[in-house]
Each structure stands twice: as C-alpha cells, then as structure tokens.
Amino acid sequence: MIEQLTTAHYKKMRWKNGAGYTVELARSEGESLDVFDWRISMADVKSAGEFSKFHGMQRILTVLDGQGIVLNVDDDHRHLKTLQSVQFSGERDVSCELPHGQIQDFNLIYDPQKVNARYQWISEPTTSEIFSSSDLIFIFNQSLELLEIEIDQQVFHLKHQESLKIQYEKLLKFIVLRESILKQTCLIELTKI
C-alpha cells in the first residue's frame, strides 16, 4: 500500500507533558502516547523546557527550521543546527534551550525491541535510487521544491512537508528520487523484529 500524506492528513495533539503541540504524521496502531511501536511527528518548540519521556523507546530528533537548539541530554549538551540530528533514549532526562528563538523539529520515536530503524537525510541534488525490503518506508520532503518520486512506474509529487508512506509490501522496493535543485528528504525504513 502506498499512501501520499498531505498536511491535511496529519493530526495535531498535545505533547505528552502538556507543554506544547505535536503534529503527528504517522504511527503504528494505537491511540495512546504510551503504547505504540513507532511514531513520526513534527513540533514547534517555542520555549525552553523539559521533553516528554517515552520509556523503552529510542528517539531521533532533527531540527527542521529555525536557528538551532541546545539539547541537554542528562549532563551532555548538544548544539544542533538546521537539518542536524541526534539520537537518544526516550527514558533520559532531556531539556532544551533556544538561544536564537523557536524552532521546528522532526521526530522518530520507536521501540527497539519491536522495530529496527534506519533514518537518513538525503541532500544531494542528483537522482537517488533506493532499494529496500523494509516493512515500512516513509519519505518526507522538507524542501520548498517539489520532490518527484517514482515507485514501480508510479510517479508521486511531494510538496513541502508532505510524505509518502509505503507499507507492508514484502517484495524488494525500488524507489527513485528524481534530481532536484534543493533536496531535503528524510528517508525512514522500519522493519519488524
């Protein structure tokens, strides 16, 4: 099944700690923020503060927009600029500082006991060919330019912050991301353990 997701498909909800809002792009089954295998979301971080905890989960965070963030993960301070990522356990004590104002971030949260995850940003302007046999492939376009994707002779066009969700097709998938002047594409591959 291939599903093209626009911003109208995304679901806005409060953070687990109630301090802000998340836009959920996709997740495994389940409505609870305590029980899921994986979740992909974006959030506007408008003020410094504590992050929600997700026990038993791994988390990958990327700064999408803004002048950067300082993440305090336990006693480790990490300075992230636009399109830089960090991975950390959802159980750790995490807070942030916003020295240059609010940012928007992109998150993958997953249960490493149930899912293997591969997470990468593709920024080369050339055509990219991807072979994958993952259970789920998620492609997210952060560029302001249209992203053209071809899968099995089907062509899809993703606008800024639109996504393509390719799920539970057991055959090897061949995906082509066409040449673009400015490519800012996140590719997430999830495989059930």
Backbone hydrogen bonds in HBPLUS format (Angstrom, degrees):
<---DONOR---> <-ACCEPTOR-->    atom                        ^
c    i                          cat <-CA-CA->   ^        H-A-AA   ^      H-
h    n   atom  resd res      DA  || num        DHA   H-A  angle D-A-AA Bond
n    s   type  num  typ     dist DA aas  dist angle  dist       angle   num
A0167-GLN N   A0001-MET O   2.96 MM 166  5.47 165.1  1.99 159.6 162.7     1
A0003-GLU N   A0165-LYS O   2.84 MM 162  5.12 160.9  1.88 147.3 153.9     2
A0165-LYS N   A0003-GLU O   2.84 MM 162  5.12 169.5  1.85 152.6 156.3     3
A0005-LEU N   A0163-SER O   2.83 MM 158  5.03 166.1  1.85 140.6 145.0     4
A0163-SER N   A0005-LEU O   2.92 MM 158  5.03 167.4  1.93 149.5 153.7     5
A0009-HIS N   A0006-THR O   2.97 MM   3  5.51 152.2  2.05 114.3 122.1     6
A0010-TYR N   A0007-THR O   3.31 MM   3  5.31 143.0  2.45  97.1 106.9     7
A0011-LYS N   A0024-GLU O   2.96 MM  13  5.04 164.8  1.98 143.2 146.4     8
A0024-GLU N   A0011-LYS O   2.70 MM  13  5.04 162.6  1.73 155.0 148.7     9
A0013-MET N   A0022-THR O   2.85 MM   9  5.40 160.6  1.88 158.9 164.8    10
A0022-THR N   A0013-MET O   2.73 MM   9  5.40 169.0  1.74 170.6 173.7    11
A0015-TRP N   A0020-GLY O   2.79 MM   5  5.40 158.4  1.83 140.0 138.3    12
A0018-GLY N   A0015-TRP O   2.91 MM   3  4.83 153.7  1.97 101.7 110.3    13
A0023-VAL N   A0042-MET O   2.73 MM  19  5.13 173.1  1.73 158.6 160.6    14
A0042-MET N   A0023-VAL O   2.85 MM  19  5.13 152.5  1.93 140.5 149.7    15
A0025-LEU N   A0040-ILE O   2.83 MM  15  5.56 149.3  1.92 141.1 150.7    16
A0026-ALA N   A0040-ILE O   3.31 MM  14  5.34 161.5  2.35 140.0 142.0    17
A0040-ILE N   A0026-ALA O   2.83 MM  14  5.34 170.6  1.84 163.7 161.8    18
A0028-SER N   A0038-TRP O   3.03 MM  10  5.56 159.1  2.08 148.4 148.2    19
A0111-ASP N   A0037-ASP O   2.85 MM  74  5.27 152.4  1.92 157.0 154.2    20
A0039-ARG N   A0109-ILE O   2.79 MM  70  5.24 135.1  1.99 151.8 162.5    21
A0109-ILE N   A0039-ARG O   2.93 MM  70  5.24 161.5  1.96 153.4 159.2    22
A0041-SER N   A0107-ASN O   2.97 MM  66  5.18 157.6  2.02 142.5 149.2    23
A0107-ASN N   A0041-SER O   2.73 MM  66  5.18 165.2  1.75 155.2 156.0    24
A0043-ALA N   A0105-ASP O   3.00 MM  62  5.39 149.2  2.10 138.0 143.3    25
A0105-ASP N   A0043-ALA O   2.84 MM  62  5.39 159.6  1.88 154.4 160.3    26
A0045-VAL N   A0103-ILE O   2.78 MM  58  5.36 156.4  1.83 154.3 161.9    27
A0103-ILE N   A0045-VAL O   3.08 MM  58  5.36 152.4  2.16 144.1 149.7    28
A0049-GLY N   A0096-CYS O   3.24 MM  47  5.55 145.3  2.37 130.2 139.3    29
A0096-CYS N   A0049-GLY O   2.88 MM  47  5.55 148.5  1.98 146.9 156.4    30
A0051-PHE N   A0094-VAL O   2.77 MM  43  5.43 161.1  1.81 158.3 152.2    31
A0054-PHE N   A0090-GLY O   2.80 MM  36  4.45 158.2  1.85 118.7 124.4    32
A0057-MET N   A0054-PHE O   3.21 MM   3  5.66 156.5  2.27 134.9 134.4    33
A0090-GLY N   A0057-MET O   2.83 MM  33  5.09 174.6  1.83 140.8 140.8    34
A0058-GLN N   A0110-TYR O   2.76 MM  52  5.42 164.8  1.78 163.1 166.8    35
A0110-TYR N   A0058-GLN O   2.94 MM  52  5.42 159.1  1.98 149.5 156.4    36
A0059-ARG N   A0088-PHE O   2.84 MM  29  5.40 145.7  1.96 156.0 167.4    37
A0088-PHE N   A0059-ARG O   2.87 MM  29  5.40 155.4  1.93 152.0 160.1    38
A0060-ILE N   A0108-LEU O   2.81 MM  48  5.17 157.8  1.85 153.6 160.6    39
A0108-LEU N   A0060-ILE O   2.93 MM  48  5.17 156.3  1.99 148.4 155.6    40
A0061-LEU N   A0086-VAL O   2.89 MM  25  5.47 163.1  1.92 161.0 164.9    41
A0086-VAL N   A0061-LEU O   2.90 MM  25  5.47 142.9  2.04 148.4 160.3    42
A0062-THR N   A0106-PHE O   2.89 MM  44  5.14 154.1  1.96 149.7 157.2    43
A0106-PHE N   A0062-THR O   2.82 MM  44  5.14 149.5  1.92 149.2 158.8    44
A0063-VAL N   A0084-GLN O   3.19 MM  21  5.97 155.7  2.25 158.1 160.0    45
A0083-LEU N   A0063-VAL O   2.63 MM  20  5.16 169.8  1.64 154.4 156.1    46
A0064-LEU N   A0104-GLN O   2.71 MM  40  5.38 153.0  1.78 144.6 152.3    47
A0065-ASP N   A0104-GLN O   3.25 MM  39  5.07 158.2  2.30 133.7 135.6    48
A0104-GLN N   A0065-ASP O   2.97 MM  39  5.07 155.7  2.03 135.7 138.0    49
A0069-ILE N   A0080-LEU O   2.93 MM  11  5.38 150.3  2.02 147.7 157.4    50
A0080-LEU N   A0069-ILE O   2.86 MM  11  5.38 171.0  1.87 167.2 169.2    51
A0070-VAL N   A0097-GLU O   2.99 MM  27  5.04 170.7  2.00 151.2 151.7    52
A0097-GLU N   A0070-VAL O   2.84 MM  27  5.04 146.4  1.95 143.0 153.2    53
A0071-LEU N   A0078-ARG O   2.77 MM   7  5.06 162.0  1.80 154.0 153.3    54
A0078-ARG N   A0071-LEU O   2.76 MM   7  5.06 165.0  1.78 151.8 157.1    55
A0072-ASN N   A0095-SER O   2.77 MM  23  5.19 177.5  1.77 158.7 158.8    56
A0095-SER N   A0072-ASN O   3.05 MM  23  5.19 151.2  2.14 134.1 143.0    57
A0073-VAL N   A0076-ASP O   2.79 MM   3  5.11 152.4  1.86 163.9 159.6    58
A0076-ASP N   A0073-VAL O   2.91 MM   3  5.11 166.5  1.93 129.3 130.9    59
A0074-ASP N   A0093-ASP O   2.79 MM  19  5.19 169.3  1.80 167.0 164.0    60
A0084-GLN N   A0081-LYS O   3.00 MM   3  5.50 148.3  2.10 143.5 139.5    61
A0092-ARG N   A0089-SER O   3.20 MM   3  5.65 162.4  2.23 112.9 117.9    62
A0101-GLY N   A0098-LEU O   3.39 MM   3  5.29 172.3  2.40 109.7 108.3    63
A0114-LYS N   A0111-ASP O   2.99 MM   3  5.53 158.2  2.04 117.3 124.1    64
A0115-VAL N   A0111-ASP O   2.92 MM   4  5.93 146.4  2.03 157.0 167.5    65
A0193-ILE N   A0114-LYS O   2.90 MM  79  5.20 160.9  1.94 131.6 131.5    66
A0116-ASN N   A0191-THR O   2.80 MM  75  5.15 167.6  1.82 154.5 157.6    67
A0191-THR N   A0116-ASN O   2.94 MM  75  5.15 159.0  1.99 148.2 154.5    68
A0118-ARG N   A0189-GLU O   2.86 MM  71  5.03 148.8  1.96 148.1 155.8    69
A0189-GLU N   A0118-ARG O   2.83 MM  71  5.03 162.5  1.86 150.2 155.6    70
A0120-GLN N   A0187-LEU O   3.02 MM  67  5.40 156.0  2.08 149.8 157.1    71
A0187-LEU N   A0120-GLN O   2.81 MM  67  5.40 169.7  1.82 167.6 171.1    72
A0122-ILE N   A0185-THR O   2.68 MM  63  5.11 165.6  1.70 157.3 162.4    73
A0185-THR N   A0122-ILE O   3.09 MM  63  5.11 175.2  2.09 148.0 149.6    74
A0180-SER N   A0125-PRO O   2.91 MM  55  4.98 149.6  2.00 134.0 144.0    75
A0128-SER N   A0177-LEU O   2.85 MM  49  5.00 158.8  1.90 144.2 150.1    76
A0177-LEU N   A0128-SER O   2.76 MM  49  5.00 167.4  1.78 155.5 159.5    77
A0130-ILE N   A0175-ILE O   2.72 MM  45  4.97 164.1  1.74 156.3 160.3    78
A0175-ILE N   A0130-ILE O   2.78 MM  45  4.97 168.0  1.79 151.9 156.2    79
A0132-SER N   A0173-LYS O   2.93 MM  41  5.15 152.0  2.01 141.2 149.6    80
A0173-LYS N   A0132-SER O   2.63 MM  41  5.15 177.8  1.63 156.9 157.6    81
A0135-ASP N   A0190-LEU O   3.05 MM  55  5.98 119.9  2.43 133.1 148.4    82
A0168-TYR N   A0135-ASP O   2.54 MM  33  4.74 148.6  1.63 161.6 164.8    83
A0136-LEU N   A0190-LEU O   2.98 MM  54  5.12 151.9  2.06 153.7 156.0    84
A0190-LEU N   A0136-LEU O   2.85 MM  54  5.12 167.9  1.87 154.1 157.8    85
A0137-ILE N   A0166-ILE O   2.76 MM  29  5.03 158.0  1.81 148.7 156.3    86
A0166-ILE N   A0137-ILE O   2.83 MM  29  5.03 173.3  1.83 160.9 162.4    87
A0138-PHE N   A0188-ILE O   2.81 MM  50  5.01 160.3  1.85 150.4 155.7    88
A0188-ILE N   A0138-PHE O   2.87 MM  50  5.01 163.0  1.90 152.3 157.1    89
A0139-ILE N   A0164-LEU O   2.89 MM  25  5.08 163.1  1.92 148.4 154.2    90
A0164-LEU N   A0139-ILE O   2.81 MM  25  5.08 146.0  1.93 143.4 153.1    91
A0140-PHE N   A0186-CYS O   2.93 MM  46  5.07 159.0  1.98 146.6 153.0    92
A0186-CYS N   A0140-PHE O   2.91 MM  46  5.07 158.8  1.95 145.9 152.0    93
A0141-ASN N   A0162-GLU O   3.07 MM  21  5.78 168.8  2.08 171.9 175.5    94
A0161-GLN N   A0141-ASN O   2.53 MM  20  5.11 147.5  1.63 163.5 173.6    95
A0142-GLN N   A0184-GLN O   2.79 MM  42  5.23 165.2  1.81 176.6 174.8    96
A0147-LEU N   A0158-LEU O   2.90 MM  11  5.02 165.7  1.92 144.3 149.0    97
A0158-LEU N   A0147-LEU O   2.84 MM  11  5.02 163.1  1.87 146.2 150.4    98
A0178-ARG N   A0148-GLU O   2.90 MM  30  5.42 161.5  1.93 158.7 163.3    99
A0149-ILE N   A0156-PHE O   2.86 MM   7  5.13 166.6  1.88 153.5 157.2   100
A0156-PHE N   A0149-ILE O   2.76 MM   7  5.13 161.7  1.79 155.7 161.8   101
A0150-GLU N   A0176-VAL O   2.88 MM  26  5.07 156.8  1.94 143.7 151.5   102
A0176-VAL N   A0150-GLU O   2.94 MM  26  5.07 158.6  1.99 147.8 154.0   103
A0151-ILE N   A0154-GLN O   2.83 MM   3  5.18 156.6  1.89 149.9 156.8   104
A0154-GLN N   A0151-ILE O   2.86 MM   3  5.18 159.8  1.90 117.6 124.4   105
A0162-GLU N   A0159-LYS O   3.04 MM   3  5.44 150.4  2.13 140.3 133.7   106
